[in-house]
């Protein structure tokens, strides 16, 4: 997937509503994830992060880890699933 906006949306939908908005003149965007209870995460994504697939995936993984911890999941298990997705099904992560 080459489009970073689609990559971000695909990483968190349908579990969360994904809103991307231009935040700064430097090209940064604000990613807001929400559900029926309200906003669950907000992250500023720089232009450099957005345009580098490796860095963008790290941002996505970081957000997933934070969400999983907030949901009471074991951080070590979540990290293992993020670093070795073939061993741990993606459904175990808070997307």
N, CA, C and O atoms as a MOPAC input file, in Angstrom:
PM7 MOZYME 1SCF
protein

 N      0.86200 1    -1.16700 1     0.00000 1
 C      0.00000 1     0.00000 1     0.00000 1
 C      0.91000 1     1.23300 1     0.00000 1
 O      1.70100 1     1.41700 1     0.92600 1
 N      0.80700 1     2.05200 1    -1.00300 1
 C      1.68900 1     3.20600 1    -1.14400 1
 C      1.12100 1     4.49000 1    -0.55900 1
 O      1.87900 1     5.39700 1    -0.21700 1
 N     -0.17200 1     4.57900 1    -0.44200 1
 C     -0.79300 1     5.79200 1     0.06400 1
 C     -0.78000 1     5.77900 1     1.59900 1
 O     -1.43800 1     4.93700 1     2.21100 1
 N     -0.04400 1     6.69700 1     2.22400 1
 C      0.04100 1     6.67200 1     3.68500 1
 C     -1.30000 1     6.90900 1     4.37700 1
 O     -1.53400 1     6.37800 1     5.46300 1
 N     -2.16700 1     7.68500 1     3.77400 1
 C     -3.47800 1     7.93500 1     4.37400 1
 C     -4.31200 1     6.65700 1     4.38500 1
 O     -5.00500 1     6.37200 1     5.36200 1
 N     -4.24300 1     5.89100 1     3.29800 1
 C     -4.94700 1     4.61200 1     3.24300 1
 C     -4.34100 1     3.61900 1     4.22600 1
 O     -5.06300 1     2.84800 1     4.85800 1
 N     -3.01500 1     3.63600 1     4.35600 1
 C     -2.34100 1     2.73100 1     5.28400 1
 C     -2.77700 1     3.01400 1     6.71900 1
 O     -3.05300 1     2.08800 1     7.48200 1
 N     -2.83700 1     4.27600 1     7.07900 1
 C     -3.27300 1     4.64400 1     8.43000 1
 C     -4.72400 1     4.23000 1     8.64400 1
 O     -5.05500 1     3.63000 1     9.66700 1
 N     -5.58000 1     4.54300 1     7.69700 1
 C     -6.99600 1     4.19400 1     7.82900 1
 C     -7.18800 1     2.69000 1     7.93700 1
 O     -7.95700 1     2.22100 1     8.77600 1
 N     -6.49400 1     1.93000 1     7.09600 1
 C     -6.62900 1     0.47500 1     7.10000 1
 C     -6.13500 1    -0.13500 1     8.40900 1
 O     -6.63600 1    -1.17400 1     8.83900 1
 N     -5.16200 1     0.50200 1     9.03600 1
 C     -4.60100 1    -0.03200 1    10.27800 1
 C     -5.58400 1     0.03600 1    11.44500 1
 O     -5.50300 1    -0.77500 1    12.36800 1
 N     -6.50600 1     0.99200 1    11.41300 1
 C     -7.36900 1     1.20400 1    12.57200 1
 C     -8.86200 1     1.02500 1    12.30600 1
 O     -9.62900 1     0.85200 1    13.25300 1
 N     -9.28700 1     1.06100 1    11.06600 1
 C    -10.69700 1     0.83900 1    10.74900 1
 C    -10.91500 1    -0.67000 1    10.63600 1
 O     -9.97800 1    -1.36300 1    10.23800 1
 N    -12.03700 1    -1.20500 1    10.94500 1
 C    -13.28100 1    -0.56100 1    11.35700 1
 C    -13.42100 1    -0.38200 1    12.86700 1
 O    -14.45500 1     0.09700 1    13.33100 1
 N    -12.38300 1    -0.76300 1    13.65500 1
 C    -12.50500 1    -0.63400 1    15.11100 1
 C    -12.66600 1     0.81400 1    15.56100 1
 O    -13.33800 1     1.09700 1    16.55300 1
 N    -12.04500 1     1.71900 1    14.82500 1
 C    -12.09500 1     3.13200 1    15.18900 1
 C    -12.44900 1     3.98200 1    13.98000 1
 O    -12.17900 1     3.61100 1    12.83800 1
 N    -13.06000 1     5.12900 1    14.25400 1
 C    -13.23900 1     6.12600 1    13.20100 1
 C    -11.92400 1     6.87700 1    13.08200 1
 O    -11.36100 1     7.32700 1    14.07900 1
 N    -11.44700 1     7.00500 1    11.86700 1
 C    -10.14900 1     7.62700 1    11.61400 1
 C    -10.37500 1     8.99400 1    10.98600 1
 O    -11.05200 1     9.11600 1     9.96500 1
 N     -9.79600 1    10.02800 1    11.60900 1
 C     -9.88100 1    11.38000 1    11.06800 1
 C     -8.46100 1    11.89700 1    10.90000 1
 O     -7.68300 1    11.92300 1    11.85300 1
 N     -8.13100 1    12.30600 1     9.69300 1
 C     -6.82400 1    12.88600 1     9.39400 1
 C     -7.03500 1    14.33400 1     8.99100 1
 O     -7.83000 1    14.62700 1     8.09800 1
 N     -6.32300 1    15.24000 1     9.65000 1
 C     -6.47800 1    16.65600 1     9.32000 1
 C     -5.10600 1    17.32000 1     9.24900 1
 O     -4.17800 1    16.95200 1     9.96800 1
 N     -5.00700 1    18.29800 1     8.37200 1
 C     -3.76600 1    19.05600 1     8.25400 1
 C     -3.61100 1    19.86900 1     9.52700 1
 O     -4.52000 1    20.59600 1     9.92800 1
 N     -2.46000 1    19.74000 1    10.15500 1
 C     -2.24800 1    20.38500 1    11.44600 1
 C     -1.32500 1    21.59400 1    11.34800 1
 O     -1.55000 1    22.60900 1    12.00600 1
 N     -0.29400 1    21.48100 1    10.52800 1
 C      0.70800 1    22.54600 1    10.46600 1
 C      1.13200 1    22.79200 1     9.02800 1
 O      0.90900 1    21.96400 1     8.14500 1
 N      1.74300 1    23.93600 1     8.81300 1
 C      2.22700 1    24.27700 1     7.47800 1
 C      3.40900 1    23.41800 1     7.05000 1
 O      3.73000 1    23.35400 1     5.86300 1
 N      4.06500 1    22.75200 1     8.01000 1
 C      5.20700 1    21.90400 1     7.66600 1
 C      4.79000 1    20.54900 1     7.09400 1
 O      5.64400 1    19.71800 1     6.78700 1
 N      3.49500 1    20.32600 1     6.95100 1
 C      3.00400 1    19.07300 1     6.37600 1
 C      2.56900 1    18.04900 1     7.39600 1
 O      2.15300 1    16.95200 1     7.02300 1
 N      2.65500 1    18.37400 1     8.68000 1
 C      2.21900 1    17.45200 1     9.72300 1
 C      0.70400 1    17.29000 1     9.67400 1
 O     -0.03100 1    18.22000 1     9.34200 1
 N      0.26100 1    16.08800 1    10.01300 1
 C     -1.17300 1    15.82400 1    10.08500 1
 C     -1.51600 1    15.33600 1    11.48700 1
 O     -0.68500 1    14.74500 1    12.17800 1
 N     -2.75000 1    15.59300 1    11.88900 1
 C     -3.23900 1    15.09800 1    13.16500 1
 C     -4.10400 1    13.87500 1    12.87700 1
 O     -5.06100 1    13.93600 1    12.10500 1
 N     -3.74500 1    12.77100 1    13.51200 1
 C     -4.52500 1    11.54500 1    13.42600 1
 C     -5.37300 1    11.46200 1    14.68500 1
 O     -4.84700 1    11.48200 1    15.79800 1
 N     -6.67400 1    11.36900 1    14.51000 1
 C     -7.58800 1    11.22700 1    15.63400 1
 C     -8.36800 1     9.94000 1    15.45300 1
 O     -8.99800 1     9.72000 1    14.41800 1
 N     -8.32000 1     9.08900 1    16.47200 1
 C     -9.08900 1     7.84800 1    16.47200 1
 C    -10.19900 1     7.98900 1    17.49500 1
 O     -9.96400 1     8.43600 1    18.61800 1
 N    -11.40000 1     7.60900 1    17.11300 1
 C    -12.51800 1     7.70200 1    18.04700 1
 C    -13.42300 1     6.49300 1    17.89000 1
 O    -13.40800 1     5.79900 1    16.87300 1
 N    -14.20600 1     6.26700 1    18.92600 1
 C    -15.22800 1     5.23400 1    18.88600 1
 C    -16.50400 1     5.83200 1    19.47200 1
 O    -16.61300 1     7.05100 1    19.61000 1
 N    -17.45300 1     4.99000 1    19.81300 1
 C    -18.72900 1     5.49900 1    20.31600 1
 C    -18.58800 1     6.26500 1    21.63400 1
 O    -19.44000 1     7.08800 1    21.97000 1
 N    -17.51400 1     5.99400 1    22.37800 1
 C    -17.33100 1     6.69500 1    23.65200 1
 C    -16.58300 1     8.01300 1    23.49900 1
 O    -16.50400 1     8.78800 1    24.45200 1
 N    -16.03000 1     8.28100 1    22.31300 1
 C    -15.31300 1     9.53300 1    22.08100 1
 C    -13.91900 1     9.29800 1    21.52900 1
 O    -13.63000 1     8.23900 1    20.97100 1
 N    -13.06500 1    10.28600 1    21.68800 1
 C    -11.69800 1    10.21100 1    21.17300 1
 C    -10.89300 1     9.24500 1    22.03800 1
 O    -10.87900 1     9.35800 1    23.26400 1
 N    -10.22100 1     8.29000 1    21.38600 1
 C     -9.38800 1     7.32900 1    22.11200 1
 C     -7.90000 1     7.59000 1    21.91600 1
 O     -7.08500 1     7.15900 1    22.73200 1
 N     -7.53500 1     8.29400 1    20.84100 1
 C     -6.12000 1     8.60400 1    20.61000 1
 C     -5.99400 1     9.76300 1    19.63800 1
 O     -6.77500 1     9.90000 1    18.69600 1
 N     -4.99000 1    10.59300 1    19.89100 1
 C     -4.62700 1    11.67900 1    18.96900 1
 C     -3.11600 1    11.66900 1    18.85300 1
 O     -2.40800 1    11.64300 1    19.85900 1
 N     -2.62800 1    11.68800 1    17.62700 1
 C     -1.18200 1    11.70300 1    17.40800 1
 C     -0.85700 1    12.63400 1    16.26100 1
 O     -1.55600 1    12.66300 1    15.24800 1
 N      0.20300 1    13.38900 1    16.42900 1
 C      0.72300 1    14.22700 1    15.36100 1
 C      1.69200 1    13.37700 1    14.54600 1
 O      2.61700 1    12.77800 1    15.09500 1
 N      1.47600 1    13.33000 1    13.24300 1
 C      2.33100 1    12.56100 1    12.34000 1
 C      3.04000 1    13.56300 1    11.44000 1
 O      2.40500 1    14.29600 1    10.68000 1
 N      4.35900 1    13.58200 1    11.53700 1
 C      5.13000 1    14.53600 1    10.73600 1
 C      5.14200 1    14.11400 1     9.26900 1
 O      4.83700 1    12.97000 1     8.93000 1
 N      5.49600 1    15.05400 1     8.42100 1
 C      5.59600 1    14.74900 1     6.99500 1
 C      6.64800 1    13.66600 1     6.75700 1
 O      6.45100 1    12.78300 1     5.92300 1
 N      7.75500 1    13.73000 1     7.48200 1
 C      8.81600 1    12.72700 1     7.32800 1
 C      8.32000 1    11.33800 1     7.72200 1
 O      8.63100 1    10.35700 1     7.04700 1
 N      7.55200 1    11.24600 1     8.80600 1
 C      6.99400 1     9.95600 1     9.21800 1
 C      5.98600 1     9.45700 1     8.19300 1
 O      5.97100 1     8.27700 1     7.84200 1
 N      5.16200 1    10.35100 1     7.72600 1
 C      4.11600 1     9.98900 1     6.77500 1
 C      4.69600 1     9.48900 1     5.46000 1
 O      4.13400 1     8.58300 1     4.84400 1
 N      5.80300 1    10.06100 1     5.02400 1
 C      6.35100 1     9.73000 1     3.71100 1
 C      7.38600 1     8.61600 1     3.73000 1
 O      7.89500 1     8.23700 1     2.67500 1
 N      7.70700 1     8.08700 1     4.89700 1
 C      8.64900 1     6.97500 1     5.01900 1
 C      7.87300 1     5.75400 1     5.51600 1
 O      7.42400 1     5.73900 1     6.66200 1
 N      7.70800 1     4.73000 1     4.67200 1
 C      6.89500 1     3.56900 1     5.06100 1
 C      7.34500 1     2.90200 1     6.36500 1
 O      6.50300 1     2.45600 1     7.14500 1
 N      8.63800 1     2.82900 1     6.61000 1
 C      9.13600 1     2.20100 1     7.83600 1
 C      8.76300 1     3.04900 1     9.04900 1
 O      8.27800 1     2.52500 1    10.05100 1
 N      8.98700 1     4.33600 1     8.95700 1
 C      8.64600 1     5.23000 1    10.07100 1
 C      7.14000 1     5.27300 1    10.29800 1
 O      6.68600 1     5.31900 1    11.44200 1
 N      6.36800 1     5.25800 1     9.22400 1
 C      4.91500 1     5.27500 1     9.36700 1
 C      4.43800 1     4.01000 1    10.07300 1
 O      3.55400 1     4.07500 1    10.92700 1
 N      5.01100 1     2.86500 1     9.72500 1
 C      4.62100 1     1.62200 1    10.39300 1
 C      4.98300 1     1.67100 1    11.87500 1
 O      4.24800 1     1.13700 1    12.70500 1
 N      6.08500 1     2.29200 1    12.21100 1
 C      6.46200 1     2.44500 1    13.62600 1
 C      5.45700 1     3.30800 1    14.37300 1
 O      5.11500 1     3.01600 1    15.51900 1
 N      4.98500 1     4.36700 1    13.73100 1
 C      3.96000 1     5.21700 1    14.34800 1
 C      2.69400 1     4.40200 1    14.59000 1
 O      2.10900 1     4.45800 1    15.67200 1
 N      2.27900 1     3.65100 1    13.58600 1
 C      1.07700 1     2.81500 1    13.70600 1
 C      1.24900 1     1.80300 1    14.83600 1
 O      0.35400 1     1.63900 1    15.66500 1
 N      2.39500 1     1.12600 1    14.87100 1
 C      2.64400 1     0.13900 1    15.92400 1
 C      2.65800 1     0.78400 1    17.30500 1
 O      2.15900 1     0.20200 1    18.26800 1
 N      3.21900 1     1.97100 1    17.40600 1
 C      3.26000 1     2.68600 1    18.67700 1
 C      1.85400 1     3.01100 1    19.16700 1
 O      1.55100 1     2.86700 1    20.35200 1
 N      1.01400 1     3.44300 1    18.26200 1
 C     -0.37300 1     3.75700 1    18.62900 1
 C     -1.09400 1     2.48600 1    19.04900 1
 O     -1.81500 1     2.48100 1    20.04700 1
 N     -0.90400 1     1.40400 1    18.29200 1
 C     -1.53000 1     0.12300 1    18.65800 1
 C     -1.09100 1    -0.32500 1    20.04900 1
 O     -1.91000 1    -0.78900 1    20.84200 1
 N      0.18900 1    -0.18800 1    20.34000 1
 C      0.70100 1    -0.57900 1    21.65200 1
 C      0.04300 1     0.25900 1    22.74800 1
 O     -0.39200 1    -0.28000 1    23.76600 1
 N     -0.03000 1     1.56100 1    22.54600 1
 C     -0.66700 1     2.42600 1    23.53100 1
 C     -2.13000 1     2.07900 1    23.75700 1
 O     -2.60100 1     2.06500 1    24.89500 1
 N     -2.84200 1     1.80100 1    22.68700 1
 C     -4.25300 1     1.42900 1    22.80900 1
 C     -4.40600 1     0.10400 1    23.54300 1
 O     -5.29000 1    -0.04700 1    24.38700 1
 N     -3.55000 1    -0.84900 1    23.22100 1
 C     -3.62000 1    -2.16000 1    23.86700 1
 C     -3.35200 1    -2.04900 1    25.36400 1
 O     -4.02800 1    -2.68800 1    26.17000 1
 N     -2.37400 1    -1.24500 1    25.73100 1
 C     -2.06400 1    -1.05700 1    27.15000 1
 C     -3.24700 1    -0.41600 1    27.86900 1
 O     -3.59400 1    -0.81700 1    28.98000 1
 N     -3.86100 1     0.57300 1    27.24000 1
 C     -5.02800 1     1.22200 1    27.84500 1
 C     -6.18400 1     0.25000 1    28.01700 1
 O     -7.00400 1     0.41200 1    28.92000 1
 N     -6.25500 1    -0.76400 1    27.15000 1
 C     -7.31300 1    -1.76800 1    27.24500 1
 C     -6.95700 1    -2.89100 1    28.21200 1
 O     -7.71800 1    -3.84600 1    28.36600 1
 N     -5.79800 1    -2.77900 1    28.86500 1
 C     -5.41100 1    -3.76000 1    29.86800 1
 C     -4.68900 1    -4.98000 1    29.33900 1
 O     -4.53700 1    -5.96400 1    30.06200 1
 N     -4.24200 1    -4.94100 1    28.10000 1
 C     -3.50700 1    -6.07500 1    27.55300 1
 C     -2.07100 1    -6.05500 1    28.05700 1
 O     -1.54500 1    -4.99900 1    28.40800 1
 N     -1.44000 1    -7.22400 1    28.09100 1
 C     -0.06000 1    -7.36000 1    28.53800 1
 C      0.86800 1    -6.70800 1    27.52100 1
 O      0.88100 1    -7.12100 1    26.36200 1
 N      1.64800 1    -5.70000 1    27.92100 1
 C      2.52400 1    -5.00100 1    26.96900 1
 C      3.53700 1    -5.91700 1    26.28100 1
 O      3.84500 1    -5.72100 1    25.10500 1
 N      4.05800 1    -6.91600 1    27.00100 1
 C      5.03600 1    -7.81800 1    26.39500 1
 C      4.40500 1    -8.67100 1    25.30000 1
 O      5.02100 1    -8.91500 1    24.26400 1
 N      3.17400 1    -9.12200 1    25.53300 1
 C      2.47700 1    -9.90200 1    24.50900 1
 C      2.17200 1    -9.03600 1    23.29200 1
 O      2.29000 1    -9.49100 1    22.15400 1
 N      1.78800 1    -7.80900 1    23.53000 1
 C      1.48100 1    -6.90000 1    22.42500 1
 C      2.74000 1    -6.62000 1    21.61800 1
 O      2.70800 1    -6.65100 1    20.38800 1
 N      3.84600 1    -6.34700 1    22.29900 1
 C      5.11100 1    -6.11300 1    21.59100 1
 C      5.51300 1    -7.33100 1    20.77000 1
 O      5.98500 1    -7.19000 1    19.64200 1
 N      5.33200 1    -8.52200 1    21.32500 1
 C      5.66200 1    -9.74200 1    20.58600 1
 C      4.80000 1    -9.86200 1    19.34100 1
 O      5.29000 1   -10.24100 1    18.27700 1
 N      3.52600 1    -9.54200 1    19.46600 1
 C      2.63000 1    -9.61800 1    18.31400 1
 C      2.99600 1    -8.58900 1    17.25200 1
 O      2.86300 1    -8.85300 1    16.05700 1
 N      3.45500 1    -7.41800 1    17.68100 1
 C      3.83700 1    -6.38000 1    16.72200 1
 C      5.14200 1    -6.71600 1    16.01600 1
 O      5.30900 1    -6.40100 1    14.83700 1
 N      6.06200 1    -7.35000 1    16.72400 1
 C      7.36100 1    -7.64800 1    16.12400 1
 C      7.38600 1    -8.97700 1    15.39200 1
 O      8.23600 1    -9.19400 1    14.52900 1
 N      6.46100 1    -9.87100 1    15.72900 1
 C      6.39000 1   -11.17800 1    15.07400 1
 C      4.94100 1   -11.48400 1    14.71000 1
 O      4.34900 1   -12.39600 1    15.28700 1
 N      4.35400 1   -10.74400 1    13.76700 1
 C      2.92400 1   -10.91300 1    13.47100 1
 C      2.56600 1   -12.30100 1    12.96400 1
 O      1.41600 1   -12.71700 1    13.10700 1
 N      3.51400 1   -13.03900 1    12.37300 1
 C      3.20400 1   -14.35900 1    11.86800 1
 C      2.95500 1   -15.35000 1    13.00600 1
 O      2.26300 1   -16.34900 1    12.80800 1
 N      3.50600 1   -15.09000 1    14.19300 1
 C      3.31300 1   -15.98000 1    15.33100 1
 C      2.06000 1   -15.64600 1    16.12200 1
 O      1.49700 1   -16.51300 1    16.79000 1
 N      1.62400 1   -14.40400 1    16.05100 1
 C      0.47500 1   -13.95000 1    16.82700 1
 C     -0.53500 1   -13.34400 1    15.86900 1
 O     -0.21100 1   -12.40000 1    15.14800 1
 N     -1.74200 1   -13.86600 1    15.85100 1
 C     -2.72800 1   -13.29100 1    14.93500 1
 C     -3.00100 1   -11.82900 1    15.24200 1
 O     -3.00600 1   -11.41500 1    16.40100 1
 N     -3.22600 1   -11.06200 1    14.20000 1
 C     -3.47200 1    -9.62500 1    14.34800 1
 C     -4.71700 1    -9.33800 1    15.16900 1
 O     -4.84800 1    -8.25800 1    15.74600 1
 N     -5.63000 1   -10.29600 1    15.22400 1
 C     -6.86000 1   -10.06000 1    15.97100 1
 C     -6.61100 1    -9.94900 1    17.46300 1
 O     -7.49400 1    -9.50600 1    18.19900 1
 N     -5.40400 1   -10.35000 1    17.94100 1
 C     -5.13800 1   -10.22500 1    19.36700 1
 C     -4.73700 1    -8.81400 1    19.74600 1
 O     -4.67400 1    -8.48100 1    20.92900 1
 N     -4.46600 1    -7.98700 1    18.75600 1
 C     -4.05200 1    -6.61500 1    19.02300 1
 C     -5.24800 1    -5.69100 1    19.02800 1
 O     -6.23500 1    -5.92800 1    18.33300 1
 N     -5.15500 1    -4.66800 1    19.79400 1
 C     -6.17500 1    -3.62300 1    19.75000 1
 C     -5.88300 1    -2.77800 1    18.53400 1
 O     -4.95900 1    -1.96600 1    18.54300 1
 N     -6.64600 1    -2.95900 1    17.51300 1
 C     -6.41000 1    -2.20400 1    16.26700 1
 C     -7.04300 1    -0.86600 1    16.34000 1
 O     -6.95300 1    -0.08800 1    15.39000 1

